[in-house]
């Protein structure tokens, strides 16, 4: 174990100077030369927000703030399946528009829902989840409401519950079904991956309209392997990563599924755990074997970090040129996209939005060393693109009447090379 971890660190250090991405191995307080501690520190999930990140796994929970990771504890609970005591583990996190961060206890029998208290710098109980309900995914769709997807262990039915101000109400039941990954396009287009519990059948892409109806849009052939992750940048194209390491894309407008990347026989079962969209031409995938970049247009794959197949990067999260990868032995890698950072200093003099807050129209003022118009992407607080537009220099007025009240980020890109020019935040009231 020690030899392998040292090798991984050397690889990371080498790639940091030779590729367009830089990788930094984070210190999270585990003795990685101790095989028991390293395995016991396995991390399964990571979520990156504006100024913090959450990570969790089999035996620990972590918070990233002020450029450092620290352990989190929330006491212990007794498993519904026995009397053994388990550490309180917080994962499946999200951040609301008002800045509140929520997380679930990571266990199949979890019944705790937590909110991060910035004053006390600790977690507080936000509400008890419904009895028998096992939550698999969480997302927020407005300032005060949260939907939780999961399976009722007693009835084997998919249940969708709405959380609001410490209380839960049942929104929808779908018999003999379970959900895995969820992606929200808008209030009436909530996509998720699911499977039939009785038949253990193929994974399907389903859509919930937010009210009464669940539609089965597409069934993945069993040869695809189970779908492990979903990601999107523009809310029009959803990218799916299978357990075989294949990547597929669903076009929401055309209602069509196509293949982006098919793993070679020798690669089957590698790079199969997590995915994010880096740009309109690049995907990043990770899993057994390391981390790789996949070109969306050509399907070409470039290995960024290669590891032994006994080691796995279990999850990744990306935002604005910055990403984290967490692993099966507790290692955390930080990834930076240098162009996304350096181009801000090189090309942006000022980037302003006013008035803040606004309910109707905002003015985006931008001064660059170049005079051509620039591309702009408007993201909501979940990292989802809600609008793509052009900005003219030196100022552009944008109508935001159709946006849901909350906090948004405008990401400005150079249309000539796709590099990030800067970010600016605004609030819709």
N, C-alpha and C positions, 0 to 999 in steps of 0.2 A: 504493500500500500504506500509506504513512504517513498519508494523508488518511483512509483507511478505519479504521485502527486508532484514530486520534484520535476519530473519530465514535463508534466502539464504546465508547471510554472515557467519552465524554460521556453516552452512553445509559445506561451502567452507573451513573454517578454520579447521574443524574437519577432512575432507578428506585429507587435506594437510599433516597431520601427520600419517594417517592410511593406505594410499594406495600407490601404486607404482607411481602414478602421483601426482604432487603437483599443487594446484590451488591458485591463488592470485587475489583478487578483485582489479581492477585498479581504481584509482581516476581520473575521467575525468571532474570534475568541475561542475557537476549538483547536485542540492539539491535533493537527492533521497527520502527525507521525504516529499517533495512536489509532490503530485500526478500529477499535471499538468506538472511540469518540467520533471518528470521522463518519462511520456508517450510522451511528446513533444520531448524528446531526443532519441526516438527509433532509433536503428541502424540496418540497413538491410544488409550491406556488410562489409567484412574485407579482406584485402590482405596483406600477410606478405612477405617481401623481405629480402635480406641479412642484411641490417642495418636499415630498416625502415618498417613501415606498414601504410596502408590507411584504414579508415573506414568511412562509410557514412550512412545516413538514411533520415527520413522525414524532419528534420529541422537542421541538422548540418553535418559538415565534420570534420574529425580528422586526424592528422598525429602523428605517433609514432616514436620518435627518442630520443636517449640518455636516454632510459629507462623511458620515460614519454610521455603521450598523450597531445596534444595541439589542440585547435580549428583552423580550416582553414576557410577563407572567400575569396570569389572571386567576391564580389559584388552581383548583383541581375539581373534577367532577367524577361521579360514579357511573360507569357504563351501564346502559340498560340491559346489556347482554351478560352481565356478571358483576362481581363486587370489586374488581380491580380498579385502583385509582389511576387516572390518566392526567398528564399535565394539560393545562388549558392552552390550546393552540388556536391562534387567530389567523385565518386566511380567507380567501374569497372576499377580498375587501373592495370597497369603492368609495369615491368621494362625491358628495353632493355639491350643488352649485354654491351653497352657502359656506362651503369649506369643511363641513362635518365629514368625518371619516367613520365608516361602519365596517364591521367584519363579523364573520361567523366562526363559531367554535368548529375546528376541523375534526369531525368524527361522523361516522354513519348514523349515530344516534344523537347527534348534537341537538340541544334545545336552547342554546344561548345565542343571543344577538347583542353585539356590543357597539358602543360609540366611543371614539377617542376624545378624552377630555383634555383640551389644551391647557387649561388652568392647572389641573392636578398632574398633568403629564402622565396619564394612565388611562386604562380602559374602564368604562362603566357599563353596567347592564342596561341595554336599550329596550329589552322586551323578551318575553319567553315565547319561543316558537311553538306552533301547534303540536299537540301530542301525536306521536307516531309519524311525523313529517320529517323526511330527510332531505335537506336542501342540497342541491347540486350546483346551482348557479344563481347569481344575484345581479340585478342591475337596477338603476334608477331611471325613471322616465320623466320626472319633473322634480320640482324643488322639494316636495314633501312626500311623494309616494314612491314606494319600492315594491317590485314584484319579485317573488322567490319561486323558482321552479324546483320541484322535487317529487319523490315517490312516497306514497303512504305505504309503510311496511305492512300494514294490516290488510289493505285491499289491493295492493299492487297497482294502484292507479296514479297516473301523473296528476299532481295538484299544483295549481297556480294560486298563490296567496298574495294579497296586497298588504304591505306594512305601512302604517300611518300613525305617527305619534304614539309609539309603544304598543299598538294593537294590531292584530292580524284579522283579515276577513278573506274567506274563500272566494276566488273569482271564477275558477273553471276546473273541471275534472275531466280527465281523458283516460278511460279504463285500460288496464293492462299495458301501460306504457311508462317509459322512463325517459327523462331528458338528460342531455349531457352538456353541450355547449350552446350558449345563447348569444345572439347578436341583435341589437335593436337598430332598425333603420329609421323608423318613426313610430308614432303611437299606434298606428294600425298595421304596421309591418314588423312583427317581432319574430325573427327567424330562430329556429333551434334544431339541434340534431337529436334524434330520438330513436328508440328501438322497442319492438314488441317484447314484453317480458316473458310471455308463455312460450313463444316460438324461438326466442333468442335469435330472431331473424336479422335481416340486413338493416343497416342504419338508414334512416330516412331524413330528408330535409323537410321540416314542417314550418308552418307560419301561423302565428296567433294574431288575431285582429285586435287584441286588447279588450274585447268584449265577450263574444260568445262562441266564436268559430275557430277551430284549428283545422288547417288544410294541409294535406300531404302533397308536397310539391315535387319530390324526387326521391327515388330509392337507389341507394348505392349498391351496386353488385357486390356479392360477398368477396369477389376477387380483389376488390378495392382495399379490403381491410377496414377495421373499425375507424371511424373518424375521431381523432383525438383533439383537434383544435380548429378554431375558425378565426379569421382576421379580415379586416377591411380598412381601406383608407378613404374611399369616396362614397361608401354606403350604396354603391351601385354594383360593385363586384365583390362577392364574398369568396375568400380563399380558404380551402379546407385541406388539412394535413391528415393523412391516413396513417394507420399503424404499420403500413408497409413502407412509409416514407414517400408516398405519392402525393402530389399536390393537384387540386382541382379548383376551378373557378366557376361560380354561379353568377350569371348576369341577371340581375333582378328585373331589368326592363324587358329583356328577351325571354326570360324564364328558361334559360338554357345552361347546361353543365358541360364544360370542356376540360381537357387535361392540360395542365401547365407543365408538370414534370412526372415522369414515370421512373421509379428507381430500377437500377440494373439488378439482375439476380444476385450478384455479390453484395448489393447494398440493401436488400430487402430487410426491413425491420430496423434500419438505421435512420437517424435524423427524423424521428417520428413523433416527437413529444409536443413541440410548441412552435408557433409561427407568428411573425408580425410583418406588416407591409412597410418597407422602408421608403419606397417611392413608387411612381407609376410604372417603373420598370424592374424593381428589385424587391425580392422577398428574402427574409432571413428565417431559416429553420434550424432547430436544434433537437438533440436527443442522444441516443447511443451513437458513439463515434464522433461527437463533437458539434460544431456549428458550421453552417454553410450558407452561401448566398445563391439564390436561384434567379436567373433572368426571366422575367415574365414573358417576354416576347419570343426569345429563342429557346427557352427551356434549359439553357446551359447552367451547370452547377459548378460553383467554385468553393472548395473547402477552405474555411478560415481558421478553424481550430480542429485538429484531429486528435482523438483520444482512443484508448482501449475500449472495446465494446462492452466491457464489464462496468464501465462508467457511463453515466447519462446526465446530460443537462435536461432537467425535467420541466422547466418552465422559463419563459422569457417575457419581458415587458419593455415597450419602447415608447418614448415621447420626446419629440423635438431634438433629435440628434443624440439622444442618450438612451442606453438600454442596460438592463440587468439580466443575467442568466444565473439560475440557481441549479444546484447539482445534487446527485444521489449521495455524495459524501460530504456535503456541507460547504463546498466551495462556491463562492459568488464571484462571477466575472462582471466587471463593468465595461461597457463598450461605448466609445465615443465616435461620432462621425466628424472627423476634423474639418471638412469643408463646411459643415453646418455651423461650426463655431467661428472659424476664421473669417468666413465671408461676411459675417456681421460686422466685424471690425473694419474690414477692407472696403465695404461698399455702402454701409448705412451711416449716414450722419445723424439723422433723427427719424424716428417713427412714432407718430402720436395719433391718438384717437380722442375725439371730444364731440359732444359733451359726454361725461360719464357720471351717473347712469343716463340712459336715454331710452325712450319707448318707441320712437318713430325712425329717426335718422341719425346716423353718426358721420362725422367727417374723418377720413383717414388721411393724414398728412405724412408724406414720405419724401425724403431727400436722399438721393444716391449720387454716386459719381458718374452714373449713366443717366440718359434722359428718356430711354424707352420705357413703355409701360411694363408692369410686372404682374405676375400671377399671385393670387391670394386664395388661401383656403381658410374657412371659418370652422373652428372646432368647438364642440360643446365640451362639458366638463368630463365626459367619459372618453375623450379622445376620438370622437366620431366626427367626420366631416359633415357639416350641415349645409355648406354652400361653397361653390368654387366661382371665382369672379376675376376680373381684371382691375388693376388700379393704375390710374394715370398719375404722372408726376407733374406738379408737386402735391395735388390733393384730389380726393374722390369722395363723393357723398354716397353712402350706402343706406338703403332702406332696410330696416330690421323689424318692421311691424309684424312679420310672419314668424319671428323667432319666439320660442318659449322663454319667459322671464328666467334670467340666470346669468352666469358668468361664461364668457366665450373668449377664445384666443384667435386672433388673426395671424396666420403664418404666411409670410411674404417670401416668394420664390422668384429667382431669376429665370425667365422663360427660355433664355439662350442655353443654359447649362443645367437647369434644375436645382441649383444650389440654394440653400437657405439664406435669406437676407436678414431675417429678423422676425421677432414675435412681439405682439402687443395685445394686452388684455382689455376687454370692455365689458360692461354690464348692461343687460337689457332688463328694464323694469316694467 
